[in-house]
Amino acid sequence: MDEDKRHEHGAATRLVAAGRRPEWTGAVVNPPIWRASTHLYPDMAAHAEGPRYNEDGRFFYGRRGAPTQWALSDALTGLEAGAAGTVLYPSGVSAIAGVMLALLAPGDVVMIPDNAYDPSRAMGRGLLTDFGIEPRFYDPLDLTTYTEAFCERTRLVLLEAPGSLTMEVPDIPALARIAREKGALSAMDNTWAGPLGFQALANGVDVVLHALTKHVGGHSDVMMGSASAGEDLYQRLRKRAQSLGLVVSPDDAALALRGLRTLKIRVEQETSSALEVARWLSQRTEVARVLCPMLPGAPGHEVWARDFAGGCGLFSFVLRGGTRASRNRFIDALELFGIGYSWGGFESLATPVDPAPMRDVMAWPPSGLEAGDRYGVRFSIGLEDPADLIADCERAFARMAET
């Protein structure tokens, strides 16, 4: 699709057409899977010219990809208004690490939200400190303390919305604007909403990251991450990823492209089902609070409604006065929810939520909850019938009440 026209079409149309350049697909619908480590040159003149160029669409060596990976990168770039290119990584965590290692140097300060994805927090305390980079954890809901946390060495702010596990929705445009005013870059983990639900670059963010493992893959059978940015930052990300030898397999890229085609209808169905389950949970006496920003009246709903065009099937809820044992009985009693990490696949999942040990500056339980309202559950709602999921939860609450 012509680059000047691809943002003129609706999201569903762009998802169908994205990355399907004729020179990469030929006469077939999908880009073929190009499995190749070695790219051959026709003669020595072409061999000598090869290192002069470093861009998708030019063969060089397998680490720089081939049409299957290029098609996926091109498709993802076309979904992000303001992006000049997209770098692929072997996992979402690899994408986060790749971005940080590309944009930070020894002596720099990186600001990480206190409610961030736990591997991001662990990266701040481990990998980055090993390289002489100082992490500072901040409350993304408090713009005053956030602004005061900057110093002359702050180079990067990590953003995430909603917050991992507890689903707080910060003012991303304001956080990104303040970072830019302070001379720092911002990188947002936008896996929850994705480009269909939130346009990060258009809202002032410098780099947008996705765990393609989740919604884009959509079938719980591929690990991958991505980072998209404007031209200058894209080139920095690309060169650092290449220096680290990061590459994704063409087979995995093909799986991600397959998932991309049905992304919109899957996310819309999961979102609709999640809202139905969340509304039901909000009426249960066993539940102290439903942490689902798409739900009217839930924490963060106003900011979500202002800034976001969509959501997904991931949300959490806090049990009223529950114990770890009773929470575990609830999860164990579920029959239609698997117990496992990740989310965004076709199957529903449940994982325990206990953020207190992972917080430095944000209190848990938050204001409005009792001290005993500590333990929760995170649901990833899949493509099952929501009435069946609700019935499953009702049985699990009954089992939880048993002594």
C-alpha positions, 0 to 999 in steps of 0.5 A, a space after each residue: 500500500 502507498 505510504 501516503 495513503 495507508 493512514 487514509 483507510 480504516 484500521 481493519 482495512 490497514 490490518 488486512 493490507 499492511 506489509 503486503 508489498 508486491 515485491 515481497 508477496 509475489 502472486 500469493 496473499 501472504 509474504 512467503 517464509 524466507 528461511 535464510 542465514 546467507 544472502 548471496 551476491 551476484 558479483 563482487 561489485 554487489 558484495 562491495 556495495 552491500 555494507 553501504 546500505 542498512 535498511 529493510 528491503 536490501 539483502 545483506 545477511 540473515 541477521 538483518 532479515 528478509 521479506 518475511 521480517 521486513 513485511 512485519 516491520 512495515 506493517 507495524 510501522 504503518 499502524 503507528 502515526 509518526 513512525 519511520 520504522 520498526 525494530 523487531 525483537 525476540 520477546 517483549 522484554 528484549 524490546 524493553 532492554 533493547 530500547 533502554 540499552 540504545 538510549 541510555 549510557 553509564 551515568 544516566 538516570 532512567 525513570 520507571 513507573 512504580 506500577 510497571 511490568 515487573 521485568 521492567 522494574 527488575 531490569 532497572 534494578 539489575 541489568 541497567 545498574 550493572 551498566 552504571 545507569 541509575 533507576 528512579 521509580 515514580 508515581 505516574 499518577 502524581 505529576 508534581 512528584 514526577 516533575 520534581 524527580 527529574 535531574 540533569 542526568 535524566 535521559 529516559 522515562 519509561 511509560 506504561 498504560 494501564 499499569 501492570 496488574 493494577 491498571 492505573 491510567 496515567 495522563 500519558 500526553 502530560 507525562 511525555 510532554 513534561 519529559 520532553 520539556 526536561 530534555 528527556 526521551 519517553 518510551 511507552 509500553 503500549 501492549 495493552 491498548 496497542 496501536 488500535 486503542 492508543 496512538 502513542 507517538 501522536 500523543 507525544 511519546 518518542 518510542 512505542 513498544 509492544 509485546 507482540 507475543 500478546 495481541 498481535 500473535 494472538 494464539 499463544 504460540 509466538 514470542 516477539 517484541 517491537 519498537 517503533 519511532 521517528 527516523 533518528 531514534 529508529 536508526 539508533 534502535 536498529 543499530 543497537 539491536 544489530 550490535 546485540 545480534 538480535 533477530 527474529 525467525 521468519 517463521 515467528 514473523 509469519 505467525 505474527 503477520 497471521 495474527 495481525 490480520 484478525 487483531 481488530 475483531 479479536 480485540 473487540 470481542 475480548 474487550 466486549 466480553 471483558 466488560 461483561 465479566 467486569 460488570 458482573 464482578 462489580 456486583 459481587 460482595 466478594 469483590 472490593 474493587 474491579 480494576 478495569 479502566 474501560 468500566 464506567 466508575 472504575 479508577 482511571 476511567 475518565 482518563 481512559 475515555 479521554 485518551 484511548 480509542 479502545 481497550 482489551 480483555 485484560 483487567 484485575 479485581 481485588 477480593 474483599 478481605 480475602 487471604 492468599 489461601 482463599 484467593 488461591 482456592 478461587 483460581 484453582 476452582 476455575 475450569 475455563 481459565 488457565 493459570 499462566 503468564 502472558 495474555 491476549 491469546 484466544 484462551 482466558 487466563 487467571 494469575 494472582 495479583 499481590 503488588 505490595 512487595 513490588 512497590 517503592 512509592 505507590 501504596 498498596 492497597 490504594 486509597 479507598 480500600 481496606 488494609 485487608 483488601 490486598 489480594 487480587 486476580 488478573 483476568 485475561 479474557 479470551 474468546 470463550 462465551 462470556 456467560 460461560 466465564 461468568 458461570 465459571 467464576 460463580 462456581 469458583 466463588 462458591 469454592 472460595 467460601 468453603 473452609 
